[in-house]
Amino acid sequence: MASDDAAVLLKWMTDMRVLEFYEGRDKRYTPELIQEDFFEEDEEDGGNVIKVILEYDGKPIGYGQIYSITGEAYEEYGYENRNETVYGIDQFIGEPDYWNRGIGTEYLRIVLKYLREEKGADAVILDPHQDNVRAIKCYQKAGFRIIKSLPEHELHEGKMRDCYLMEYRYRDNGKNIQAVRFLIESSFKDIKVDSVQLIGSGNDCDAYEINDNIIFKFPKADWGS
C-alpha cells in the first residue's frame, strides 16, 4: 500500500455495501480518518502489519493486512503452549462488482503461499463474524477450518458480534484436531469432546476415536460420503 492509495480507500470506506461487513455502517470515514486508520503506525503493532492493495487486471479492488500474532492475542487464541509462528489476516474487496467471482479465494491462496515460503508460518488465522456467510465460504474454499466459536468477540455497528476463529495449518490441515472437535460439538449438542485421536486414514475417509468410545468417519470429498 502506498500513500496515493488513500483516495481509493476513502471510496471503499464510504460505500455502505462494504462497511456492512468491514468496520460498520455507523462509522463515518473522512480523509483524516483514512490516514489515522490505514496509514498511521499503531504503537501496539510496532510496525508489525503488512498492508497491501489487491489488484485485478491492474485495477485496485481491495485491501488486505497481514500481521504476526503475538502477546495477549497469542494467548487468547490458544497458541501459548505450542511454540508456533502464527499470522493473522484481514481483507475485503472494496468493489462489489468483483464479489462472488473467486478472487478472494485466489488472494488467500497467494497469501498462504507467501507466509509459508517467506515467513515460515505454522498456521494462519482469521476471525469472521458468524453471520458473514459469504466470507466464511470463501475462507473454507481456501482451506481454512473453523476451530472455535468466539462469543461477543468484536464490536460492530453498536453490538458485540459472535465470531469464529478459523485456522489454516500447513501441516496436516485436513486432519486439524481442533476443527474435528468443533465440528462434532456443534453438530451433536449432547456430545462433549474430551479427547480426539486419529486412528486411520484411507482413500475416502479419515477416522477418529472420540472420548475413547465413539468412532467418527469424515469423507475427504463429497463423493466419499
DONUSE-505567 format. One record per residue: residue number from 0; x negated, y negated, z of N, C-alpha, C in turn. Coordinates in pm, 1 decimal. Last residue first. Example, Ala and Ser with C-alpha at 12.3 -4.5 7.8 and 13.67 -1.06 7.14 Angstrom:
2
R    nr        n_X        n_Y        n_Z       ca_X       ca_Y       ca_Z        c_X        c_Y        c_Z
R     1    -1285.0      225.0      708.0    -1367.0      106.0      714.0    -1290.0       -3.0      787.0
R     0    -1319.0      569.0      780.0    -1230.0      450.0      780.0    -1320.0      330.0      780.0
***
This chain:
225
R    nr        n_X        n_Y        n_Z       ca_X       ca_Y       ca_Z        c_X        c_Y        c_Z
R   224     1882.1     3942.6       92.1     1981.4     3954.6      197.6     2077.7     4070.2      172.6
R   223     1714.5     3914.7     -122.6     1676.4     4012.9      -21.2     1781.5     4032.1       87.4
R   222     1803.6     3707.1     -271.3     1837.2     3838.5     -321.5     1802.8     3947.4     -218.4
R   221     1694.4     3490.1     -128.8     1838.7     3512.8     -126.0     1874.1     3654.3     -170.0
R   220     1400.1     3606.4       46.3     1465.2     3534.2      -61.6     1613.3     3569.2      -58.6
R   219     1333.9     3738.6      272.1     1237.4     3641.5      222.0     1293.4     3559.2      105.7
R   218     1565.8     3794.0      540.6     1524.5     3811.5      399.8     1426.6     3702.4      358.8
R   217     1499.8     3911.8      860.7     1524.7     3791.9      781.7     1477.6     3814.6      639.0
R   216     1628.3     4102.1     1121.2     1557.4     4105.4      992.8     1598.6     3983.4      911.6
R   215     1593.1     4163.0     1465.0     1646.3     4075.9     1361.2     1561.4     4092.3     1235.9
R   214     1663.8     4370.4     1733.6     1587.2     4356.7     1610.5     1662.1     4264.6     1514.9
R   213     1631.7     4361.3     2084.1     1714.5     4329.7     1967.4     1622.0     4315.4     1847.0
R   212     1462.5     4396.6     2302.8     1572.0     4492.3     2284.2     1664.5     4461.9     2166.3
R   211     1269.2     4205.1     2361.1     1232.4     4345.8     2379.0     1345.8     4443.8     2352.1
R   210     1350.6     3957.3     2271.9     1377.3     3994.5     2412.2     1356.4     4143.6     2438.3
R   209     1336.5     4072.2     1944.7     1378.8     3962.5     2031.7     1411.8     4017.3     2169.6
R   208     1126.6     4147.2     1683.4     1186.3     4201.3     1805.4     1210.9     4084.9     1900.9
R   207     1174.1     4102.1     1334.1     1129.5     4050.1     1462.8     1200.0     4124.2     1575.9
R   206     1074.2     4144.0      999.2     1149.9     4197.0     1112.8     1087.8     4148.2     1243.4
R   205     1125.5     4011.9      676.6     1042.1     4013.9      796.5     1129.8     4060.0      912.1
R   204     1191.1     4162.8      351.2     1229.2     4104.4      478.8     1113.3     4102.0      577.9
R   203     1083.6     4265.8      108.1     1210.2     4192.2      107.5     1235.2     4112.8      235.0
R   202      842.0     4391.0      154.7      857.7     4314.4       31.9      978.9     4222.1       37.0
R   201      789.4     4343.6      511.7      794.5     4421.0      388.0      808.3     4332.4      266.8
R   200      661.5     4345.0      824.8      683.7     4256.3      711.7      676.4     4338.4      584.0
R   199      718.1     4373.0     1178.2      699.4     4431.7     1046.2      731.0     4332.1      937.6
R   198      732.8     4236.5     1414.0      699.2     4379.3     1422.4      682.2     4444.1     1285.4
R   197      679.7     3947.2     1591.0      688.6     4001.0     1455.6      644.5     4146.8     1459.5
R   196      861.8     3863.2     1873.1      742.2     3932.3     1824.0      767.6     3982.8     1682.9
R   195      967.2     3654.5     2129.7      977.8     3683.5     1986.8      848.3     3750.3     1944.0
R   194     1157.4     3602.1     2427.9     1035.5     3648.7     2362.4     1065.1     3681.8     2217.3
R   193     1391.5     3477.6     2495.5     1280.2     3469.4     2589.7     1148.9     3513.8     2527.0
R   192     1669.1     3325.1     2374.4     1548.6     3393.8     2330.8     1435.9     3369.4     2430.9
R   191     1988.6     3391.0     2450.0     1879.0     3303.6     2491.8     1749.1     3378.5     2463.9
R   190     2287.8     3424.9     2284.4     2152.9     3481.7     2297.9     2054.7     3372.3     2337.1
R   189     2527.6     3311.5     2231.8     2521.2     3395.4     2351.4     2382.8     3457.5     2371.5
R   188     2509.9     3178.0     1990.4     2510.2     3097.9     2112.3     2497.5     3181.5     2239.8
R   187     2346.1     3218.1     1721.1     2408.2     3311.7     1815.5     2402.3     3248.8     1954.4
R   186     2233.0     3004.0     1588.0     2332.5     3085.8     1517.3     2410.2     3178.2     1610.5
R   185     2050.5     2892.4     1757.6     2152.1     2803.7     1701.3     2262.5     2881.8     1631.0
R   184     1888.5     3111.8     1818.3     1964.9     3048.8     1926.8     2073.6     2956.0     1873.3
R   183     1779.6     3169.8     1561.8     1860.7     3268.1     1634.7     1948.1     3200.0     1739.2
R   182     1643.3     2933.1     1496.1     1746.7     2985.9     1407.0     1837.9     3083.7     1480.5
R   181     1455.0     2908.4     1706.2     1559.9     2808.3     1689.1     1675.1     2863.1     1605.5
R   180     1294.9     3139.5     1658.5     1363.5     3120.2     1786.8     1480.6     3022.3     1771.9
R   179     1196.2     3080.2     1403.3     1278.8     3200.3     1424.3     1359.8     3185.6     1553.0
R   178     1045.0     2854.3     1462.3     1158.2     2841.7     1370.3     1252.4     2960.3     1384.4
R   177      850.3     2965.7     1627.7      941.5     2865.4     1682.3     1064.2     2846.9     1593.3
R   176      717.6     3134.4     1444.8      791.5     3192.1     1558.1      890.2     3092.0     1616.9
R   175      696.9     3144.4     1109.1      691.3     3048.0     1219.5      780.3     3094.5     1334.7
R   174      644.2     3276.1      875.7      662.9     3356.7      997.4      653.7     3268.3     1122.3
R   173      591.8     3097.6      676.7      713.0     3178.2      665.4      743.6     3260.7      788.7
R   172      339.9     3000.4      746.7      456.7     2914.7      763.3      587.1     2994.3      758.8
R   171       73.2     3106.2      787.4      194.0     3187.1      807.4      318.1     3101.9      832.9
R   170      -70.6     2803.1      824.3      -98.2     2944.2      845.8       32.4     3017.1      876.5
R   169       36.8     2554.9      805.7      -43.3     2601.8      693.4      -76.4     2749.4      705.9
R   168      366.9     2471.5      879.4      243.0     2528.9      929.9      164.6     2587.0      812.1
R   167      579.6     2208.2      921.1      517.2     2291.5      818.1      384.6     2339.3      873.7
R   166      874.0     2138.2     1106.4      730.3     2163.4     1102.1      693.3     2244.1      978.2
R   165     1099.6     1915.4     1263.8     1071.6     2008.7     1156.0      919.8     2018.6     1138.6
R   164     1322.1     1845.9     1507.4     1178.5     1849.9     1483.4     1155.1     1957.5     1378.1
R   163     1616.0     1655.0     1453.0     1548.8     1784.8     1450.3     1397.9     1761.4     1442.5
R   162     1807.1     1432.2     1665.1     1717.5     1461.9     1553.9     1675.6     1608.3     1559.1
R   161     2071.7     1219.2     1757.5     2009.4     1350.7     1769.2     1924.8     1375.7     1645.0
R   160     2041.9      872.4     1839.7     2073.9      977.9     1744.3     2000.4     1108.2     1776.8
R   159     2192.3      621.0     2014.8     2083.9      718.1     2020.2     2122.8      840.1     1938.0
R   158     2299.2      330.7     1840.5     2333.0      457.7     1904.0     2211.9      549.6     1904.1
R   157     2247.9      105.2     1686.0     2306.3       88.0     1818.8     2340.2      214.8     1893.4
R   156     2120.7      206.7     1456.2     2247.4      135.1     1445.4     2322.5      134.5     1579.2
R   155     1939.2      423.0     1645.9     1971.9      389.5     1507.0     2111.3      330.3     1502.6
R   154     1691.1      556.3     1843.0     1794.4      453.7     1837.1     1815.8      412.5     1692.5
R   153     1634.6      903.4     1881.5     1598.9      777.7     1815.7     1717.9      682.1     1812.8
R   152     1723.3     1122.8     2033.6     1579.4     1102.0     2015.9     1544.2      964.0     1962.0
R   151     1937.8     1283.3     2133.5     1926.2     1139.5     2159.8     1780.8     1093.2     2147.4
R   150     1765.9     1596.5     2123.2     1887.2     1519.6     2154.9     1854.8     1373.6     2186.3
R   149     1617.3     1769.1     1902.5     1572.0     1655.9     1983.9     1693.2     1568.0     2014.7
R   148     1558.6     2113.6     1849.5     1654.7     2003.5     1849.6     1604.2     1895.6     1944.0
R   147     1304.1     2275.2     1654.2     1353.8     2226.4     1782.3     1459.9     2118.7     1759.0
R   146     1230.0     2360.0     1405.5     1178.7     2435.7     1519.9     1236.6     2391.0     1652.8
R   145     1301.3     2395.3     1068.1     1348.3     2337.0     1194.5     1297.4     2423.2     1309.9
R   144     1036.7     2374.5      831.4     1135.2     2455.8      902.8     1174.2     2386.6     1033.0
R   143      930.0     2289.9      499.0      944.2     2256.6      640.7     1055.2     2340.6      703.5
R   142      925.2     2338.2      225.2      869.1     2438.6      314.4      878.0     2407.4      462.0
R   141     1057.2     2179.4       51.2      911.5     2164.4       52.3      844.7     2261.7      149.6
R   140     1315.8     2240.5      116.9     1267.0     2282.2      -14.6     1114.9     2274.9      -21.7
R   139     1331.4     2109.7      363.6     1331.6     2256.3      359.6     1282.0     2308.6      225.8
R   138     1336.3     1844.3      279.8     1223.2     1892.8      359.1     1215.6     2044.6      357.4
R   137     1584.3     1841.6      146.7     1461.8     1807.7       74.2     1340.8     1862.8      148.3
R   136     1756.6     1897.9      358.8     1746.6     1992.2      247.2     1619.5     1968.1      166.3
R   135     1715.0     1663.2      509.8     1679.5     1794.1      566.1     1664.8     1897.9      455.5
R   134     1818.7     1465.3      339.4     1676.2     1465.1      373.8     1632.6     1601.4      425.8
R   133     2090.6     1537.8      332.8     2012.4     1534.5      209.2     1862.2     1540.4      238.9
R   132     2173.9     1514.4      602.1     2171.5     1645.3      536.6     2083.6     1645.4      412.9
R   131     2146.3     1370.5      862.1     2089.0     1332.4      732.7     2065.5     1459.7      650.6
R   130     2222.6     1443.0     1112.9     2329.7     1422.3     1015.5     2277.6     1377.4      878.2
R   129     1988.5     1455.4     1258.7     2057.7     1580.9     1229.1     2168.9     1563.2     1126.6
R   128     1717.3     1263.4     1135.8     1845.5     1268.4     1206.0     1920.0     1395.1     1164.3
R   127     1387.1     1418.5     1123.0     1505.8     1355.7     1063.3     1626.1     1358.5     1156.3
R   126     1084.4     1422.9     1187.9     1199.0     1433.5     1279.5     1322.7     1362.6     1224.0
R   125      796.5     1624.2     1100.0      882.9     1508.4     1082.3     1008.7     1530.3     1163.9
R   124      456.1     1748.2     1080.6      590.5     1742.3     1137.4      664.4     1616.8     1091.2
R   123      215.0     1989.8      998.9      270.8     1858.6      967.7      414.7     1857.6     1016.8
R   122      -85.1     2159.6     1106.3       60.4     2150.3     1094.4       98.3     2006.4     1062.5
R   121     -355.2     2142.8     1072.2     -299.7     2274.7     1102.7     -148.3     2276.2     1083.5
R   120     -557.1     1951.3      845.2     -438.8     1965.8      930.6     -401.9     2112.7      951.6
R   119     -782.4     1845.8      713.4     -792.8     1968.2      792.2     -676.1     1991.3      885.5
R   118     -781.3     1634.4      540.7     -775.3     1604.0      683.3     -784.1     1727.5      771.9
R   117     -796.5     1731.9      279.6     -876.5     1614.2      315.5     -882.0     1588.8      466.0
R   116     -636.9     1962.9      262.5     -768.5     1960.7      198.9     -856.5     1846.9      247.8
R   115     -404.6     1903.7      413.7     -479.9     2026.6      435.6     -623.0     2013.9      384.7
R   114     -321.4     1659.3      314.2     -351.8     1671.1      456.8     -429.1     1798.5      488.2
R   113     -278.5     1719.4       37.4     -378.2     1620.4       79.3     -418.8     1640.4      226.0
R   112      -65.2     1901.8       52.3     -193.2     1942.3       -7.1     -305.5     1849.2       37.5
R   111      129.7     1736.8      163.6       86.7     1857.9      234.1      -48.2     1906.3      181.6
R   110      158.1     1544.2      -39.8      107.7     1504.8       92.4       57.3     1626.0      169.6
R   109      264.8     1703.8     -245.9      137.5     1633.4     -266.6       76.0     1596.1     -131.9
R   108      503.4     1782.1     -126.9      404.4     1884.5     -162.3      266.6     1822.8     -185.9
R   107      632.8     1535.2     -105.8      595.2     1608.2       15.1      489.6     1714.5      -14.6
R   106      676.7     1478.3     -379.1      590.0     1391.6     -298.4      542.1     1465.5     -173.1
R   105      862.6     1679.0     -438.3      731.3     1680.6     -503.1      631.5     1593.3     -426.3
R   104     1077.5     1591.2     -281.9     1017.0     1722.2     -256.2      877.6     1730.5     -316.7
R   103     1135.4     1345.9     -406.7     1093.7     1350.4     -267.1     1024.7     1480.9     -231.8
R   102     1219.3     1429.7     -659.6     1096.5     1351.7     -646.5     1044.8     1355.0     -503.1
R   101     1460.2     1551.2     -706.8     1347.7     1636.4     -670.9     1217.0     1562.9     -650.2
R   100     1669.3     1385.7     -740.2     1600.4     1425.8     -863.5     1477.1     1511.5     -833.8
R    99     1804.8     1245.5     -538.7     1857.9     1373.5     -588.4     1795.8     1416.5     -721.3
R    98     1725.8      905.9     -633.2     1765.3     1006.7     -535.7     1813.3     1132.8     -608.8
R    97     1682.7      706.3     -810.7     1586.0      815.5     -812.2     1614.0      919.0     -703.5
R    96     1865.7      514.0     -759.8     1876.5      581.6     -889.5     1781.7      701.5     -898.2
R    95     1779.7      399.5     -516.2     1881.9      504.9     -515.0     1899.2      578.1     -648.1
R    94     1470.7      334.5     -424.9     1551.1      314.1     -545.1     1655.3      425.9     -554.0
R    93     1324.5      413.7     -207.7     1399.2      289.2     -197.2     1484.8      256.8     -317.8
R    92     1280.8      698.2      -35.2     1286.4      648.6     -172.8     1379.1      528.0     -172.2
R    91     1070.8      724.7      252.8     1202.0      704.7      191.3     1183.8      664.5       46.0
R    90      905.8      880.1      533.8      912.9      833.8      395.8     1057.3      806.0      354.9
R    89      660.1      995.3      760.8      790.5      932.5      739.3      791.3      879.2      597.1
R    88      476.7     1249.6      934.8      502.3     1170.8      814.3      644.2     1114.0      818.4
R    87      205.5     1358.0     1143.2      345.5     1324.6     1123.9      361.1     1241.0      998.4
R    86      -24.7     1626.8     1199.5        9.1     1498.1     1139.0      160.8     1482.9     1131.3
R    85     -250.2     1788.4     1414.4     -112.1     1775.2     1369.1      -90.2     1634.6     1314.0
R    84     -474.3     2024.3     1496.9     -467.5     1894.7     1430.8     -330.9     1882.8     1364.8
R    83     -459.0     2189.0     1818.1     -437.7     2184.3     1674.8     -440.9     2040.5     1623.6
R    82     -445.4     2302.6     2080.4     -570.8     2253.7     2024.3     -565.9     2251.9     1871.4
R    81     -228.2     2386.1     2225.5     -262.3     2461.7     2104.6     -394.4     2419.2     2041.1
R    80     -112.3     2245.9     2429.4     -185.8     2366.5     2466.2     -236.0     2445.5     2345.2
R    79       24.2     2032.1     2316.5      -88.3     2003.2     2405.4     -171.4     2125.8     2440.1
R    78      245.3     2034.7     2156.4      119.5     2080.6     2096.3        0.3     2072.4     2192.2
R    77      508.1     1935.6     2204.2      468.8     2069.7     2247.0      339.7     2122.7     2188.1
R    76      597.6     1681.7     2167.6      635.5     1777.4     2064.9      581.4     1917.5     2092.0
R    75      482.0     1555.2     2389.4      627.6     1557.6     2373.8      671.7     1665.2     2275.2
R    74      205.9     1571.5     2338.3      265.2     1649.3     2447.7      415.5     1664.7     2428.8
R    73      189.5     1400.1     2120.9      129.9     1533.8     2111.3      189.0     1625.4     2217.4
R    72      296.1     1166.8     2224.0      370.9     1238.3     2120.5      320.2     1380.9     2105.9
R    71       91.5     1085.8     2399.0      220.3     1129.4     2453.2      301.5     1207.8     2351.0
R    70     -183.1     1171.4     2187.0     -132.4     1117.4     2312.9       -0.1     1175.6     2357.5
R    69      -96.3     1209.1     1835.2     -187.8     1204.6     1948.8     -112.8     1164.2     2074.9
R    68      -81.3     1291.4     1503.5       -5.3     1297.4     1628.2     -103.6     1306.4     1744.5
R    67     -174.9     1073.2     1239.1     -206.2     1187.3     1325.1     -126.6     1176.7     1454.2
R    66       35.9      980.5      964.8      -36.3      945.8     1087.4      -63.8     1072.0     1169.2
R    65      170.5      812.1      692.0      109.4      937.1      735.9       22.6      904.6      856.6
R    64      449.4      686.3      514.3      342.0      665.0      610.5      300.7      799.0      669.9
R    63      588.4      553.8      208.7      556.4      664.5      298.2      448.3      624.4      396.1
R    62      840.7      437.0      -17.9      737.6      410.6       83.1      713.7      535.7      165.7
R    61      930.9      395.7     -367.8      949.7      431.8     -228.2      826.6      407.3     -143.4
R    60      883.0      321.7     -629.9     1019.7      365.1     -596.6     1038.4      398.8     -448.9
R    59      709.2      151.4     -878.5      721.6      173.5     -734.0      865.5      208.9     -698.0
R    58      628.3      317.2    -1180.3      721.0      225.2    -1113.9      723.6      253.6     -964.3
R    57      474.2      510.1    -1305.1      417.7      376.7    -1290.3      506.2      276.6    -1219.3
R    56      629.7      741.1    -1280.7      606.9      683.7    -1413.4      559.6      538.4    -1404.5
R    55      665.6      643.8     -958.6      713.7      742.9    -1054.3      706.6      680.4    -1192.1
R    54      504.4      601.6     -643.1      529.3      556.6     -779.2      575.6      673.7     -865.8
R    53      515.4      500.7     -310.2      542.4      608.5     -405.0      569.2      547.5     -542.2
R    52      266.7      351.8     -121.3      382.4      325.3     -207.2      395.8      442.6     -304.2
R    51      156.8      417.8      215.3      149.6      434.2       70.3      279.5      389.7        3.5
R    50      -57.1      408.6      491.2       68.5      360.9      433.1       57.3      361.9      281.6
R    49     -176.6      578.0      760.0     -199.0      560.4      617.0      -64.1      523.1      555.6
R    48     -255.8      477.6     1087.6     -149.8      507.0      991.4     -195.7      478.6      849.0
R    47     -435.7      393.0     1275.9     -429.1      536.3     1251.1     -334.4      573.2     1137.1
R    46     -482.8      152.1     1390.6     -521.0      170.1     1250.8     -513.0      313.0     1203.8
R    45     -379.5      193.5     1648.6     -522.1      170.7     1629.7     -568.1      188.6     1485.6
R    44     -129.0      234.4     1742.5     -178.5      332.5     1645.7     -325.4      311.5     1611.7
R    43      -97.6       24.7     1924.3      -85.8      161.6     1973.0     -141.1      261.9     1873.2
R    42     -112.4     -207.8     1776.3     -220.9     -179.4     1870.2     -217.4      -34.3     1916.6
R    41      -41.8     -202.4     1435.4       11.6     -177.0     1569.1     -103.6     -139.1     1661.9
R    40     -109.3     -446.0     1197.3     -156.8     -324.8     1263.2     -101.1     -315.8     1403.4
R    39      131.7     -557.1      967.2       53.2     -586.2     1087.0       16.0     -456.0     1156.5
R    38      291.7     -447.3      764.6      155.5     -488.4      734.2       69.5     -518.5      857.4
R    37      549.8     -372.4      843.7      477.9     -289.6      747.1      329.6     -323.5      731.7
R    36      655.8     -547.9     1036.3      682.6     -404.0     1046.3      591.0     -319.4      958.7
R    35      560.6     -806.9      963.7      543.9     -754.4     1100.4      555.3     -602.6     1104.4
R    34      637.3     -835.2      695.8      496.4     -844.8      733.2      471.4     -780.9      869.5
R    33      914.1     -809.4      730.2      842.0     -713.9      645.7      693.6     -715.4      681.5
R    32      964.4    -1037.5      877.6      979.9     -907.6      943.1      913.4     -797.0      861.2
R    31      919.2    -1234.1      683.8      837.5    -1231.9      805.1      845.0    -1096.4      873.8
R    30     1117.3    -1183.8      493.4      975.9    -1168.3      456.5      884.6    -1159.1      578.7
R    29     1362.4     -993.2      683.9     1317.1    -1117.0      621.4     1173.2    -1094.0      575.2
R    28     1627.3     -772.1      758.9     1488.5     -792.5      719.8     1470.2     -926.3      647.9
R    27     1819.0     -687.2     1012.0     1815.8     -788.4      906.8     1670.7     -822.7      871.2
R    26     1979.4     -398.2     1101.8     1850.9     -467.5     1105.8     1840.8     -560.6      986.2
R    25     2202.5     -248.9     1071.0     2213.1     -363.3     1161.5     2081.9     -440.6     1172.3
R    24     2146.4      -30.0      923.0     2209.5     -142.4      853.5     2227.4     -264.7      941.7
R    23     1826.8      129.7      976.8     1961.8       95.4     1018.6     2014.9      -30.2      951.8
R    22     1581.4      276.8      934.3     1582.8      156.4     1017.8     1722.7      112.5     1060.8
R    21     1725.5      458.7      693.3     1592.6      418.3      738.4     1603.4      281.7      805.6
R    20     1985.2      507.2      616.9     1905.4      622.5      656.4     1769.8      583.6      714.7
R    19     2089.3      258.7      564.5     2175.9      356.8      631.6     2094.4      473.8      685.0
R    18     1900.3      130.3      410.6     1899.4      106.8      555.2     1988.3      204.4      631.3
R    17     1980.5      208.8      153.0     1854.0      256.5      208.3     1854.7      245.7      360.0
R    16     2221.7       79.7      126.5     2216.3      222.8       98.0     2088.6      284.8      153.1
R    15     2161.1     -186.4      168.5     2233.2     -114.2      273.5     2232.6       36.8      250.6
R    14     1863.3     -335.7      114.4     1962.3     -253.8       43.9     2031.2     -164.9      148.5
R    13     1653.9     -452.1      226.0     1778.1     -530.0      230.8     1888.3     -459.2      153.4
R    12     1439.7     -292.5      178.5     1483.3     -304.6      317.1     1597.2     -405.4      335.0
R    11     1392.6     -320.9      -96.8     1444.4     -194.7      -43.7     1505.6     -212.3       94.8
R    10     1298.0     -587.6     -104.0     1412.6     -546.0     -185.0     1474.8     -419.4     -127.7
R     9     1075.8     -569.2       61.6     1189.0     -653.1      103.0     1314.0     -616.5       24.0
R     8      915.3     -407.1     -100.0      960.3     -356.7       30.1     1079.7     -437.6       80.4
R     7      864.0     -579.8     -308.4      947.1     -462.3     -336.0      995.5     -398.7     -206.3
R     6      708.2     -771.7     -169.4      832.0     -810.2     -237.4      922.3     -690.3     -262.7
R     5      481.8     -638.4      -73.4      579.0     -693.7       21.2      712.7     -723.3      -45.8
R     4      281.7     -560.8     -235.9      397.8     -471.2     -230.0      506.9     -525.3     -138.3
R     3       62.6     -720.6     -211.1      162.8     -763.0     -308.8      281.1     -666.3     -318.7
R     2      -97.2     -580.9      -28.7      -22.6     -698.0       18.2       86.0     -740.3      -81.1
R     1      -49.3     -224.2      -78.5     -124.1     -348.5      -89.5      -34.3     -465.9      -51.2
R     0      -84.8      118.6        0.0        0.0        0.0        0.0      -88.4     -123.7        0.0
***
